[in-house]
């Protein structure tokens, strides 16, 4: 946190947090439109996504990690295996979110 404040200043950190939260909402909306289940109320920078059953969700996560466009981890949300997307970088752009969504949905359709 100290490095972020030192580099970006308080206003820059606030702008980054607001942007990352908006990007998480974009992830959720686009993935839901693509048929994924969003398991959380996206109020901050985290999105929990399921792609049907636990086995399929695990396969999608592994495929996304192998694809290399973005990285998302595995978690459990509301008792379901889920992909956890965490948007938390000053460098993440809306174009990055779109590329990542496209990659995730491409892997999920396989």
Backbone as a chain_set.jsonl record, in Angstrom:
{"seq": "XXXXXXXXXXXXXXXXXXXXXXXXXXXXXXXXXXXXXXXXXXXXXXXXXXXXXXXXXXXXXXXXXXXXXXXXXXXXXXXXXXXXXXXXXXXXXXXXXXXXXXXXXXXXXX", "coords": {"N": [[0.818, -1.167, 0.0], [1.949, 1.222, 0.787], [3.783, 1.71, -1.285], [2.035, 2.031, -3.462], [0.595, 4.313, -2.676], [2.701, 6.118, -2.523], [3.549, 6.184, -5.187], [1.209, 6.663, -6.771], [-0.288, 8.483, -5.336], [-2.902, 9.65, -3.103], [-5.261, 10.331, -4.472], [-4.827, 9.026, -6.91], [-4.757, 6.341, -6.103], [-7.381, 6.065, -5.178], [-8.754, 6.47, -7.61], [-7.807, 4.252, -9.052], [-8.902, 2.116, -7.551], [-11.663, 2.597, -7.872], [-11.833, 2.278, -10.67], [-10.989, -0.412, -10.96], [-13.062, -1.716, -9.584], [-15.241, -1.073, -11.234], [-14.381, -2.408, -13.505], [-14.515, -5.047, -12.601], [-17.289, -5.301, -12.391], [-17.854, -5.124, -15.113], [-16.614, -7.48, -16.056], [-18.328, -9.352, -14.756], [-20.866, -8.771, -15.895], [-20.425, -9.255, -18.651], [-19.566, -11.947, -18.652], [-21.818, -13.194, -17.537], [-23.663, -12.626, -19.549], [-22.605, -14.277, -21.429], [-23.375, -16.745, -20.558], [-22.385, -17.738, -18.153], [-22.518, -18.378, -14.591], [-22.813, -15.956, -12.17], [-21.738, -15.745, -8.947], [-21.61, -13.999, -6.831], [-22.511, -10.825, -5.332], [-21.311, -8.25, -7.042], [-19.565, -5.936, -5.688], [-17.175, -4.928, -5.097], [-13.904, -5.58, -6.141], [-13.922, -8.247, -6.877], [-14.939, -11.219, -8.555], [-16.941, -14.034, -8.632], [-17.302, -16.91, -10.457], [-19.151, -19.473, -11.994], [-19.277, -22.335, -14.123], [-21.406, -24.174, -14.728], [-21.288, -27.439, -13.49], [-18.98, -28.558, -10.858], [-16.768, -29.958, -11.961], [-16.68, -29.089, -14.65], [-16.28, -26.35, -14.237], [-13.737, -26.394, -13.008], [-12.242, -27.383, -15.196], [-12.523, -25.253, -17.004], [-11.19, -23.226, -15.601], [-8.58, -24.313, -15.496], [-8.083, -24.385, -18.258], [-8.146, -21.656, -18.901], [-5.972, -20.734, -17.411], [-3.937, -22.136, -18.756], [-4.2, -21.009, -21.276], [-3.211, -18.394, -20.999], [-3.922, -15.712, -21.41], [-5.072, -14.339, -19.305], [-5.133, -14.635, -15.713], [-6.857, -16.636, -13.438], [-8.083, -17.826, -10.367], [-9.1, -20.69, -8.34], [-11.916, -21.245, -6.249], [-14.409, -21.557, -3.642], [-17.735, -20.677, -3.687], [-20.806, -19.847, -2.31], [-21.199, -22.531, -1.82], [-20.427, -23.707, -4.187], [-18.018, -24.761, -6.606], [-15.865, -22.392, -7.981], [-14.58, -19.944, -10.322], [-12.301, -17.481, -9.445], [-12.054, -14.175, -10.02], [-9.967, -11.504, -9.707], [-9.653, -8.161, -9.792], [-7.123, -6.021, -9.692], [-5.073, -4.195, -10.354], [-3.153, -1.331, -11.209], [-2.517, -1.215, -13.83], [-4.418, -2.521, -15.369], [-6.557, -2.42, -18.096], [-9.648, -1.451, -19.755], [-9.693, -2.7, -22.203], [-8.072, -4.901, -21.661], [-9.786, -6.295, -19.963], [-11.845, -6.957, -21.756], [-10.432, -8.619, -23.594], [-9.762, -10.666, -21.841], [-12.302, -11.626, -21.006], [-13.232, -12.577, -23.472], [-11.366, -14.638, -23.883], [-11.911, -16.321, -21.667], [-14.596, -17.066, -22.166], [-14.241, -18.312, -24.614], [-12.688, -20.551, -23.898], [-14.539, -21.748, -22.171], [-16.497, -22.54, -23.954], [-15.398, -24.711, -25.246]], "CA": [[0.0, 0.0, 0.0], [2.811, 2.388, 0.842], [4.329, 1.955, -2.628], [0.953, 2.558, -4.305], [0.351, 5.698, -2.266], [3.884, 6.907, -2.887], [3.612, 6.313, -6.644], [-0.021, 7.185, -7.371], [-0.937, 9.481, -4.497], [-4.207, 9.224, -2.585], [-6.243, 10.447, -5.56], [-4.554, 7.975, -7.884], [-5.184, 5.062, -5.523], [-8.848, 6.081, -5.203], [-9.17, 6.282, -9.004], [-7.512, 2.868, -9.407], [-9.886, 1.259, -6.888], [-12.94, 2.803, -8.565], [-11.719, 1.678, -12.006], [-10.963, -1.873, -10.807], [-14.412, -2.157, -9.212], [-16.043, -0.976, -12.457], [-13.933, -3.488, -14.384], [-15.081, -6.289, -12.076], [-18.685, -5.302, -12.839], [-17.835, -5.421, -16.551], [-16.366, -8.924, -16.137], [-19.529, -10.076, -14.348], [-21.933, -8.572, -16.883], [-20.07, -9.914, -19.915], [-19.561, -13.395, -18.45], [-23.216, -13.609, -17.373], [-24.271, -12.581, -20.887], [-22.068, -15.43, -22.146], [-23.925, -17.98, -20.02], [-21.786, -18.136, -16.875], [-23.248, -18.021, -13.376], [-22.085, -15.076, -11.257], [-22.155, -16.224, -7.633], [-21.546, -12.976, -5.789], [-22.879, -9.455, -5.67], [-20.028, -7.614, -7.34], [-19.548, -4.599, -5.111], [-15.782, -4.495, -5.041], [-13.095, -5.975, -7.3], [-13.913, -9.704, -6.969], [-16.046, -11.865, -9.254], [-16.96, -15.494, -8.513], [-17.994, -17.379, -11.653], [-19.253, -20.918, -12.184], [-19.604, -22.75, -15.486], [-22.101, -25.452, -14.565], [-20.867, -28.223, -12.332], [-17.62, -28.34, -10.348], [-15.786, -30.487, -12.907], [-16.56, -28.183, -15.81], [-15.673, -25.099, -13.766], [-12.295, -26.668, -12.856], [-11.65, -27.486, -16.534], [-12.451, -23.903, -17.564], [-10.105, -22.526, -14.904], [-7.309, -24.867, -15.992], [-7.926, -23.944, -19.641], [-7.821, -20.224, -18.897], [-4.586, -20.619, -16.948], [-3.069, -22.622, -19.833], [-4.312, -20.057, -22.383], [-2.244, -17.353, -20.707], [-4.414, -14.348, -21.617], [-5.239, -13.793, -17.961], [-5.047, -15.689, -14.704], [-7.927, -16.659, -12.447], [-7.906, -18.962, -9.473], [-10.248, -21.51, -7.972], [-12.421, -21.022, -4.9], [-15.766, -22.046, -3.44], [-18.663, -19.595, -3.37], [-22.172, -20.335, -2.15], [-21.149, -23.982, -1.873], [-20.099, -24.169, -5.539], [-16.68, -24.497, -7.12], [-15.953, -21.182, -8.795], [-13.42, -19.179, -10.764], [-12.22, -16.193, -8.748], [-11.39, -13.12, -10.782], [-9.634, -10.381, -8.844], [-9.14, -7.048, -10.595], [-6.427, -5.261, -8.647], [-3.837, -3.591, -10.843], [-3.225, -0.012, -11.827], [-2.244, -1.351, -15.259], [-5.513, -3.196, -16.064], [-7.381, -1.545, -18.926], [-10.909, -2.033, -20.199], [-9.345, -3.614, -23.303], [-7.604, -6.139, -21.011], [-10.982, -6.994, -19.482], [-12.518, -7.528, -22.929], [-9.622, -9.755, -24.061], [-9.872, -11.735, -20.841], [-13.646, -12.187, -21.115], [-13.271, -13.364, -24.707], [-10.585, -15.868, -23.659], [-12.64, -17.168, -20.721], [-15.756, -17.628, -22.846], [-13.73, -19.23, -25.65], [-12.322, -21.793, -23.197], [-15.762, -22.359, -21.643], [-17.274, -23.135, -25.056], [-14.748, -25.933, -25.749]], "C": [[0.879, 1.253, 0.0], [3.343, 2.731, -0.545], [3.261, 2.537, -3.546], [0.666, 4.012, -3.958], [1.498, 6.609, -2.679], [3.921, 7.187, -4.383], [2.403, 7.049, -7.212], [-0.626, 8.355, -6.609], [-2.316, 8.988, -4.083], [-5.273, 9.276, -3.673], [-6.067, 9.364, -6.599], [-4.971, 6.609, -7.39], [-6.71, 4.982, -5.538], [-9.363, 5.834, -6.622], [-8.945, 4.84, -9.448], [-8.565, 1.921, -8.807], [-11.24, 1.382, -7.579], [-12.93, 2.134, -9.936], [-11.741, 0.152, -11.908], [-12.333, -2.42, -10.416], [-15.339, -2.113, -10.426], [-15.657, -2.09, -13.435], [-14.443, -4.838, -13.906], [-16.549, -6.401, -12.465], [-18.78, -5.634, -14.321], [-17.59, -6.918, -16.78], [-17.666, -9.686, -15.861], [-20.626, -9.963, -15.403], [-21.646, -9.337, -18.165], [-20.075, -11.438, -19.763], [-20.974, -13.922, -18.263], [-23.917, -13.627, -18.729], [-23.804, -13.761, -21.74], [-22.515, -16.766, -21.573], [-23.34, -18.455, -18.708], [-22.675, -17.698, -15.72], [-22.361, -17.143, -12.501], [-22.622, -15.357, -9.863], [-22.131, -15.17, -6.536], [-22.148, -11.668, -6.29], [-21.569, -8.711, -5.84], [-20.097, -6.165, -6.864], [-18.145, -4.043, -5.023], [-15.076, -5.01, -6.299], [-13.049, -7.484, -7.531], [-15.149, -10.213, -7.697], [-15.885, -13.372, -9.073], [-17.86, -16.027, -9.612], [-17.998, -18.896, -11.687], [-19.709, -21.195, -13.613], [-20.29, -24.107, -15.441], [-21.596, -26.162, -13.332], [-19.397, -27.985, -11.98], [-16.556, -28.808, -11.332], [-15.588, -29.564, -14.095], [-15.903, -26.871, -15.392], [-14.165, -25.276, -13.593], [-11.604, -26.723, -14.214], [-11.525, -26.112, -17.189], [-11.312, -23.134, -16.91], [-8.751, -23.02, -15.405], [-7.047, -24.41, -17.428], [-7.556, -22.484, -19.747], [-6.38, -20.02, -18.438], [-3.614, -21.065, -18.036], [-3.064, -21.664, -21.014], [-3.344, -18.894, -22.211], [-2.71, -15.925, -20.931], [-4.567, -13.629, -20.29], [-5.089, -14.946, -16.983], [-6.212, -15.527, -13.744], [-7.761, -17.926, -11.625], [-9.199, -19.685, -9.201], [-10.623, -21.216, -6.526], [-13.761, -21.724, -4.773], [-16.616, -20.854, -3.031], [-20.078, -20.133, -3.355], [-22.237, -21.86, -2.308], [-20.791, -24.564, -3.236], [-18.644, -23.859, -5.862], [-16.786, -23.335, -8.098], [-14.575, -20.69, -9.231], [-13.452, -17.856, -10.006], [-11.414, -15.232, -9.599], [-11.194, -11.952, -9.825], [-8.997, -9.294, -9.702], [-8.46, -6.086, -9.626], [-5.124, -4.619, -9.113], [-4.085, -2.218, -11.446], [-3.099, -0.116, -13.344], [-3.393, -1.999, -16.041], [-6.367, -2.176, -16.805], [-8.704, -2.226, -19.26], [-10.668, -2.995, -21.356], [-8.826, -4.939, -22.751], [-8.798, -6.967, -20.531], [-11.682, -7.664, -20.665], [-11.758, -8.731, -23.478], [-9.759, -10.946, -23.126], [-11.243, -12.409, -20.909], [-13.74, -13.072, -22.354], [-12.523, -14.684, -24.54], [-11.33, -16.837, -22.743], [-13.821, -17.836, -21.418], [-15.346, -18.595, -23.942], [-13.379, -20.584, -25.024], [-13.58, -22.497, -22.696], [-16.583, -23.043, -22.727], [-16.646, -24.43, -25.576], [-15.417, -27.168, -25.23]], "O": [[0.588, 2.224, -0.699], [3.354, 3.897, -0.939], [3.548, 3.443, -4.328], [0.511, 4.847, -4.849], [1.282, 7.734, -3.129], [4.277, 8.287, -4.806], [2.551, 7.951, -8.037], [-1.395, 9.134, -7.174], [-2.834, 8.024, -4.646], [-6.095, 8.367, -3.783], [-7.05, 8.835, -7.118], [-5.485, 5.799, -8.161], [-7.27, 3.939, -5.875], [-10.308, 5.068, -6.811], [-9.786, 4.264, -10.138], [-9.057, 1.027, -9.495], [-11.893, 0.373, -7.842], [-13.908, 1.494, -10.322], [-12.434, -0.507, -12.684], [-12.719, -3.492, -10.881], [-16.141, -3.026, -10.621], [-16.519, -2.647, -14.114], [-14.772, -5.694, -14.727], [-17.009, -7.483, -12.83], [-19.69, -6.349, -14.739], [-18.27, -7.547, -17.591], [-18.058, -10.557, -16.637], [-21.246, -10.964, -15.761], [-22.534, -9.997, -18.706], [-20.543, -12.144, -20.657], [-21.302, -14.992, -18.776], [-24.682, -14.546, -19.02], [-24.507, -14.195, -22.653], [-22.083, -17.816, -22.05], [-23.765, -19.488, -18.192], [-23.478, -16.773, -15.849], [-21.262, -17.555, -12.131], [-23.821, -15.224, -9.617], [-22.588, -15.427, -5.423], [-22.277, -11.437, -7.492], [-20.805, -8.561, -4.887], [-20.619, -5.29, -7.555], [-17.949, -2.835, -4.891], [-15.607, -4.883, -7.402], [-12.218, -7.957, -8.306], [-16.257, -9.717, -7.494], [-14.814, -13.92, -9.332], [-19.031, -15.657, -9.703], [-16.975, -19.534, -11.44], [-20.426, -20.402, -14.223], [-19.816, -25.072, -16.041], [-21.487, -25.569, -12.259], [-18.672, -27.303, -12.705], [-15.548, -28.128, -11.52], [-14.457, -29.291, -14.498], [-15.06, -26.341, -16.116], [-13.393, -24.402, -13.988], [-10.512, -26.179, -14.378], [-10.53, -25.835, -17.858], [-10.547, -22.458, -17.599], [-7.871, -22.213, -15.706], [-5.912, -24.083, -17.776], [-6.74, -22.107, -20.589], [-5.651, -19.216, -19.02], [-2.571, -20.438, -18.221], [-2.043, -21.514, -21.685], [-2.722, -18.458, -23.18], [-1.95, -14.995, -20.661], [-4.23, -12.451, -20.168], [-4.935, -16.099, -17.387], [-6.514, -14.422, -13.293], [-7.347, -18.966, -12.137], [-10.25, -19.351, -9.747], [-9.758, -20.971, -5.685], [-14.197, -22.411, -5.698], [-16.249, -20.106, -2.124], [-20.498, -20.807, -4.296], [-23.197, -22.402, -2.855], [-20.845, -25.779, -3.425], [-18.106, -22.831, -5.449], [-17.685, -23.298, -8.938], [-13.557, -20.978, -8.601], [-14.487, -17.194, -9.932], [-10.232, -15.456, -9.863], [-12.147, -11.474, -9.209], [-7.924, -9.493, -10.271], [-9.125, -5.417, -8.835], [-4.174, -4.513, -8.338], [-5.097, -1.983, -12.106], [-3.522, 0.786, -14.067], [-3.345, -2.025, -17.271], [-6.837, -1.199, -16.224], [-8.857, -3.433, -19.069], [-11.368, -4.001, -21.479], [-9.111, -5.994, -23.318], [-8.814, -8.189, -20.676], [-12.069, -8.829, -20.571], [-12.366, -9.753, -23.795], [-9.859, -12.09, -23.568], [-11.329, -13.636, -20.874], [-14.265, -14.184, -22.292], [-12.988, -15.727, -24.999], [-11.374, -18.038, -23.012], [-14.025, -19.041, -21.275], [-16.029, -19.592, -24.177], [-13.734, -21.633, -25.561], [-13.676, -23.721, -22.789], [-17.285, -24.017, -22.454], [-17.314, -25.181, -26.288], [-14.997, -28.279, -25.555]]}, "num_chains": 1, "name": "protein.A"}
